[in-house]
Amino acid sequence: MSRAGVLERTAGAEGTAAARGAGPFRTELRRGTGPLSALLIFLSVTLAMAGKATDSRAGTDWPSSWSQTAGLLGTLVLLSAPLATAAGAWQGAREHRTRLTELLASTPRGLLRRSLPAWVSAALWPALGYLAAAAVCHAYALLYVSYGRPLLASAVAHATLTAAFGTLGFALGRAVPRAFTAPVSAVAAYVLLGATAYTDGPLARLSPVDGRTSAGHTLAWWQPPAEMLLAAGVGGAALVVAVASLRHKPLAVVPLLLAVVGGGLLTQGGDPWRSDPGATALVCDRKAPRLCLTAVHGGLLDDASRRLDPLRAKLSGVPGLPERLVEAPGRRRAEGDRALPPADMYSARNRIDDGEFFVRNAWSAMGLVRHGCRFGPRARLLNSAVDAWVMEFDDRRIGFFADEEEVRRTRAVIDRIDALSPAGREAWLTAYFTAARECAVDTVELP
């Protein structure tokens, strides 16, 4: 078919589409690489977040904290931005790839008018894919978070940045319409984001990749608008340079100025993650000794308190118990408080996933036994027996560091402790713990 025939057929197809109410924008949004790029971004971000959520030792418990959810979603722009860039580059090079550049240039529609629908698809679909993934992750976190509000503005800012990378890819595809442009631009986007994030100084704040977010942080209000200004400015400038006429290309200065303003706010505004005093406020139960966790882990309190009940019952009436057991990362403790390790060490998704570790640390934190003493045979036997009795160890656990004879002797002492009357057990434990604080357990008689 001649070029004139192709042109006539193309014009006829466009007229039919317009008659059906499907303009070029609608056609582009329904076809091309846009929907596929959105699906790939949605799957990659969602699966990466799911992998972190199911691994309690992955270094972040994002479903229990809005700040960690926002921080990890920001890090995963490392996935969405390269995919958006590659899809945009493939979309931008479409005219050259289909050998229609000269043909379309001869139509009445100018370059800007022809390019805008394809650009909208290259920028909008990746942003929608990222936002859909962020929505799923926030809905999942809603099941577990016990403090604060979702940082939705941060997700919108990251989606804007993803769209900007799609625009950069589109511009590159138009400038260098080659098959290698898409993969090379994707690698370049990944390297740019990663290298910027791991530089020292203010430039690191230009990247959304940040591994320092913790549950006790909140995001400064100005960070998302500044990131959106930077992203929209860079993307807008790239688009103007790619599709505007030679006479209008200097207009790229306007979005570049917006990018400079956004970049200036990010680099000069200080660390956008600020300590949140409300997140580290204490919530406590009403038992003795009281258990206090930070508000961001408040959802753990009922379960943690219930797991401590057997320990509390065994030590009831023993002198020297602390007034409170406090989750105290970096906190100055009041007199009578004993510090517990951060809840992240024994919990995931605001649920305790290592109950023995938690109870063991609570028992150790009570400070009833002085460590570093020189113990004789009787003291070692009593210490082992009391520890196993408090923690309710079976013979297998007792024998982890002991031979069969030591296990048998330890179990005999445990049985004797259990055989005491409540008053007799309280009196013997009082004598034992008094001696244990003075490194004099060898003087304590067997129960």
C-alpha positions, 0 to 999 in steps of 0.5 A, spaced: 500 500 500 502 506 498 504 512 503 498 516 501 493 510 502 496 508 509 495 516 510 488 516 508 486 509 512 489 512 518 485 519 517 479 514 516 481 510 522 482 516 527 475 519 524 471 513 526 474 513 533 472 520 534 465 519 531 465 513 537 467 518 542 474 515 543 479 520 542 487 519 541 488 520 549 483 515 550 486 510 545 493 511 548 491 510 555 487 503 553 493 501 548 500 501 548 505 500 553 502 504 559 497 498 562 503 493 562 508 498 565 502 499 570 501 492 572 509 491 572 510 496 577 504 494 581 506 487 581 514 489 583 512 493 588 507 489 592 511 483 591 517 486 594 513 489 600 509 482 601 516 479 602 518 484 607 512 483 611 512 476 611 520 476 613 520 478 621 527 479 620 528 483 614 530 489 618 523 493 618 516 491 620 513 496 616 505 493 617 505 496 624 508 503 622 506 508 618 513 511 617 516 505 616 510 503 610 512 510 607 519 509 608 519 502 604 515 505 599 520 510 598 525 505 597 521 501 592 521 507 587 528 503 585 523 499 582 518 503 579 522 508 576 526 504 572 520 500 569 517 507 568 523 509 564 524 503 560 516 503 558 516 511 557 523 510 552 519 504 548 513 509 547 517 515 545 521 511 540 514 508 537 514 512 531 521 511 529 520 503 530 514 503 526 517 507 521 511 512 521 516 518 523 516 521 516 509 519 514 506 522 521 510 529 520 506 530 513 499 530 517 496 537 519 497 535 526 504 538 529 509 534 533 506 537 540 499 534 538 501 528 536 506 526 542 501 529 548 497 522 548 503 518 548 506 522 553 500 522 558 500 514 557 507 514 559 507 518 565 500 516 568 500 509 567 506 508 571 504 513 577 497 509 577 501 502 578 505 505 583 499 508 587 495 502 586 501 498 590 501 503 595 493 503 596 494 495 597 500 496 602 496 501 606 490 497 607 494 491 609 498 496 614 491 498 617 490 491 620 496 492 624 498 499 626 496 502 633 498 509 632 498 515 627 496 516 621 498 514 614 503 518 610 499 519 604 502 525 601 508 521 601 505 516 596 503 521 592 510 524 591 513 518 590 508 516 584 509 523 581 516 521 581 515 515 578 511 519 572 517 524 572 521 518 570 516 515 565 516 522 562 524 522 562 524 515 558 519 518 553 523 524 552 529 519 551 526 515 546 524 520 542 531 523 542 534 516 541 529 512 538 533 505 538 532 498 541 537 499 546 534 506 549 529 502 554 534 498 557 539 502 558 535 508 560 532 503 566 539 501 568 541 509 568 535 511 572 536 505 577 544 507 578 542 515 579 537 513 584 541 509 588 548 513 587 544 519 590 541 516 596 548 513 598 552 519 597 554 523 603 551 530 605 544 534 602 544 531 595 542 524 598 535 527 600 534 528 593 532 521 593 526 517 596 531 511 598 532 512 605 533 506 610 534 510 616 526 510 617 524 507 624 517 507 627 518 513 632 519 518 626 514 522 622 515 526 615 516 533 615 510 536 612 514 540 606 518 534 604 512 531 599 510 538 596 518 539 595 519 532 592 513 533 587 516 540 585 522 537 583 519 531 579 514 535 576 519 540 574 524 535 571 519 531 567 516 538 565 522 540 562 524 534 559 517 534 555 518 541 553 525 539 550 522 533 547 516 535 543 516 543 543 517 546 537 524 550 536 521 556 538 518 554 544 523 550 547 526 555 551 520 555 555 523 549 559 526 554 563 519 555 567 519 547 569 526 547 571 525 553 576 520 549 579 525 543 580 530 548 583 525 550 588 523 543 590 531 541 590 533 547 594 527 545 599 530 538 599 537 539 600 537 545 605 531 543 609 534 538 613 533 531 615 525 530 613 524 524 618 523 527 625 522 524 631 515 523 633 514 524 641 507 521 641 510 515 638 514 514 643 509 515 649 508 510 654 502 505 654 502 501 660 498 495 663 495 495 671 498 489 673 505 488 678 510 489 675 507 494 670 509 493 663 509 499 659 510 499 651 511 505 646 505 507 643 507 505 636 507 498 639 501 499 643 497 493 639 502 488 643 500 490 650 495 486 651 498 480 648 505 481 652 501 482 658 498 476 658 505 472 656 508 475 662 502 473 667 505 466 669 512 470 670 508 475 675 504 469 678 511 465 680 514 472 683 508 475 686 510 477 693 518 477 692 521 483 694 525 487 689 521 487 683 521 493 679 515 498 679 515 497 671 518 494 665 519 499 660 520 499 652 526 504 653 530 505 646 534 511 648 529 513 654 531 516 661 528 511 665 525 513 672 527 510 678 524 503 679 523 502 672 527 496 668 529 497 661 526 492 656 529 491 649 525 494 643 519 490 641 521 490 634 526 484 636 520 479 638 514 482 634 512 483 627 505 486 625 504 488 632 504 481 634 509 477 638 512 472 634 518 470 639 514 469 646 520 466 649 525 471 647 520 476 650 519 473 657 526 471 657 528 478 657 523 481 661 525 476 667 532 478 666 530 485 666 527 484 673 534 484 676 533 480 681 539 476 680 546 479 680 551 477 674 558 476 674 559 473 681 563 467 682 558 461 684 560 454 687 556 448 685 550 449 690 549 456 687 550 453 680 545 448 681 540 453 685 541 458 679 539 453 674 533 450 677 530 457 679 531 459 672 528 453 669 522 454 674 521 461 672 521 460 665 518 453 665 523 449 661 523 442 660 528 437 661 531 438 653 532 445 655 535 444 661 540 439 658 542 444 653 548 446 656 548 440 662 549 433 662 544 428 664 546 428 671 545 435 672 539 435 669 536 430 674 539 434 680 536 440 677 529 437 676 529 435 683 530 442 685 524 444 681 520 439 684 522 441 691 520 448 689 513 446 686 512 442 692 512 448 697 506 451 700 505 458 697 507 461 703 513 457 704 515 458 696 515 465 697 519 465 703 524 461 700 524 465 694 525 471 698 531 468 701 534 466 694 533 473 691 536 476 697 542 472 697 543 472 689 543 480 689 549 479 694 553 473 690 551 469 696 547 463 693 552 458 696 549 460 703 542 458 701 539 452 703 535 447 698 528 448 698 
